[in-house]
Amino acid sequence: MHDRTATGIGYRLQLTRRVWGAQQQAFAERAAVNASAYNQYERGKRIISVQHAHRLCDAYDLTLDWIYRGDPAGLRHQTWEIIKGLDAHT
C-alpha cells in the first residue's frame, strides 16, 4: 500500500472510490474534480494535484497521507476495514 508512484496513488483512489460504490464521474463530481482528470489519476497516468487531493479529502473524509503515501492511520476505521477487504480480493 505504500507505493508512492502514480500507479500506487491511482490504485488507492480506485479502492477508495469502491468503498463509496460510486462510478468515477460521480465520485469526482462530488469533490468538484474534473472527471477526465480524475480518470487519469486513477489509471496512474498523472499524479493527482494537491488541490484535487484536498477536495477528495474534504468530500470523503480522507487524508493526504492515505492518498500520497498509503498511510491509513488517519482514515475512519470502517473505511480502512472495507479497503483491506477490497484489496484482499483484487
N, C-alpha and C positions, 0 to 999 in steps of 0.2 A: 504493500500500500504506500510505501514511502518513495515511489518513483516520482521524481520531480520534473520529468520531461513532459512535453506537450501531450504525448500519448498517455502518460500516467495521470495527468490532470484531467484529460478528456474522459478516461475510464472512471475516475471518481465523480465527475459531473454526471456521467451516464448512470452510475449506481444511485446517486442522489436523486436524480430525476425519477428513476424507477421506484424509489421509496414513495414518491408522491403519486405514482401511477399516471403520470402525465406524458403527453406527446411533447416532442421538442418545442414546437411552436408555442403551445400553451404555457409550458414551463418558462420559456424565455420571455414571453409577453408579460407574464405576471410580475417579473422582475424588471420590466422595462429594458430588456436587452433585445437587440435586433435578432430575429430568428435565424437569419442566414449566418450571421457572425457566430451565434451560439452553436449552430450545426458544425461550423469549422472548429470551434473549441472542443466540442465533444468528440469529434473524429480525430483530434490530435493534429490538425492541420495548422492551427495557430494557438499560441498560449493566450489564455483569457486575460484581458486588461484588468488592472486593479480596480478601475471604475466599475466594470461589469461584475467583477467578483464581489465587490461591496454590495452591489444591487442584489445579487443572488443571496448573499449572507443576510441582508435585511428581509428579503421576501421569504426565505426558507429557514431562517434560524441556523445558519451555517457559520463557519469560521474561515478566515483566510488560511489558517494553519491546515485545515482539512483540505481546502481546495488546492493549495500550492504544495503542501508538504505531506499530505496524507495522514496528519496527526488528528485522531478522532477525539482527543481529550476534551475539547470544548463543545462537542456535539451533544444533543439531548440523548440520553441513554437509549430510549426507544428507537431513535433514528439509527444509532450505531448498531443496535441489535438486528434491525432489518437489513442494513447494509452488509453486515457479516453474513447473514443468511443468503443474501443475493450473491455475494462474492463467492461463497462456497459452491453455488450451483452454476457458476459461469465457467 
